[in-house]
Amino acid sequence: MTLQGIIDKMEAKNFIMNLIKEGKHFFYKDNVFYGEKCFIVYSVVKWVVAEAKAGEFDEEQVKNYLNAISAYLKGDIEMFWENGTLYVRKLK
C-alpha cells in the first residue's frame, strides 16, 4: 500500500470509527460509550495524518506510529502528550 493509501485509510475519524466497529478497544454497552484510550489514539492519528500529508513523515514512519498505536491499545506501551511532544514508554 502506498503512503497516500495509508493516509486515506487512517483519517482520524475513520480510524476511530473502525476501532469502535471492531468492539475490542472502544465500545458501547448499555447505552454507554467506553473508550479510555480514545483521546490519545485520535490525537496521535490526527497528528500522524497531518505530518504525512505535509511530507514530514514517510511511509515507514507512518507504519511505526500505527504499530505504536496497536501496542498502546494492547497495553504494552504508554503514550501521552506533554507540551506538544508525544512520549512513548514501554510498560512490559
Backbone torsions as a table, in degrees:
resi	resn	phi	psi	omega
1	MET	NA	140.3	-179.3
2	THR	-78.7	165.3	177.8
3	LEU	-58.9	-43.0	179.5
4	GLN	-63.3	-37.2	177.3
5	GLY	-63.4	-41.0	177.9
6	ILE	-65.0	-44.9	-179.9
7	ILE	-60.4	-47.8	-179.1
8	ASP	-60.7	-39.9	-177.4
9	LYS	-71.1	-29.5	-172.9
10	MET	-106.1	19.8	174.1
11	GLU	-46.7	136.9	-168.4
12	ALA	-50.0	-48.6	-177.1
13	LYS	-64.0	-45.9	179.9
14	ASN	-63.6	-39.4	179.9
15	PHE	-60.4	-48.0	179.7
16	ILE	-65.7	-42.8	-179.8
17	MET	-61.4	-38.7	177.2
18	ASN	-65.3	-38.7	176.9
19	LEU	-65.6	-37.7	177.7
20	ILE	-65.3	-43.0	179.0
21	LYS	-61.5	-36.3	177.5
22	GLU	-63.2	-34.9	176.9
23	GLY	78.1	9.3	-178.6
24	LYS	-86.6	-48.5	-171.2
25	HIS	-104.6	-34.0	178.3
26	PHE	-129.4	131.6	-175.7
27	PHE	-158.7	164.2	174.5
28	TYR	-103.5	138.1	174.3
29	LYS	-145.5	125.3	-179.3
30	ASP	51.8	44.9	176.6
31	ASN	66.7	19.8	177.3
32	VAL	-120.6	135.3	178.2
33	PHE	-91.2	127.3	176.9
34	TYR	-109.6	117.4	-177.7
35	GLY	-155.8	60.9	-175.0
36	GLU	-52.6	-38.0	-175.3
37	LYS	-103.5	9.7	-174.1
38	CYS	-61.6	-44.9	-176.9
39	PHE	-60.7	-47.2	-178.3
40	ILE	-64.2	-47.8	-178.8
41	VAL	-59.7	-47.1	-179.7
42	TYR	-60.0	-45.7	-176.9
43	SER	-67.4	-36.8	178.8
44	VAL	-68.8	-45.3	179.5
45	VAL	-61.6	-44.4	180.0
46	LYS	-60.4	-42.9	179.2
47	TRP	-66.0	-45.0	-179.8
48	VAL	-62.3	-43.3	179.0
49	VAL	-60.8	-45.7	-179.8
50	ALA	-62.5	-43.0	180.0
51	GLU	-66.0	-39.4	179.6
52	ALA	-67.5	-42.3	179.0
53	LYS	-64.6	-31.9	179.6
54	ALA	-81.4	-4.1	179.3
55	GLY	83.8	10.2	-178.8
56	GLU	-80.9	-28.5	179.9
57	PHE	-115.4	137.0	173.5
58	ASP	-93.1	-179.8	-176.3
59	GLU	-58.7	-40.4	-179.4
60	GLU	-64.4	-41.5	178.9
61	GLN	-65.7	-40.6	177.8
62	VAL	-61.5	-45.2	178.7
63	LYS	-62.2	-38.6	178.1
64	ASN	-62.0	-40.9	177.8
65	TYR	-68.4	-36.8	175.7
66	LEU	-62.5	-41.2	176.8
67	ASN	-64.1	-38.6	177.9
68	ALA	-65.1	-40.5	177.3
69	ILE	-62.0	-43.6	178.4
70	SER	-60.4	-44.5	178.9
71	ALA	-64.7	-37.2	177.5
72	TYR	-63.5	-45.4	180.0
73	LEU	-65.4	-30.6	177.4
74	LYS	-78.2	-14.9	-178.8
75	GLY	90.1	13.2	179.7
76	ASP	-80.3	-28.3	179.7
77	ILE	-135.0	163.9	173.1
78	GLU	-109.8	139.3	175.6
79	MET	-125.3	137.2	176.9
80	PHE	-158.5	155.1	178.1
81	TRP	-99.9	139.0	173.3
82	GLU	-142.3	118.4	-179.2
83	ASN	51.7	41.4	176.6
84	GLY	80.1	5.7	178.6
85	THR	-113.0	134.0	178.3
86	LEU	-85.7	127.6	177.1
87	TYR	-114.7	144.7	178.4
88	VAL	-129.0	130.8	-179.1
89	ARG	-129.6	128.4	179.8
90	LYS	-73.4	133.8	-178.8
91	LEU	-102.5	-30.0	-176.0
92	LYS	-113.4	NA	NA
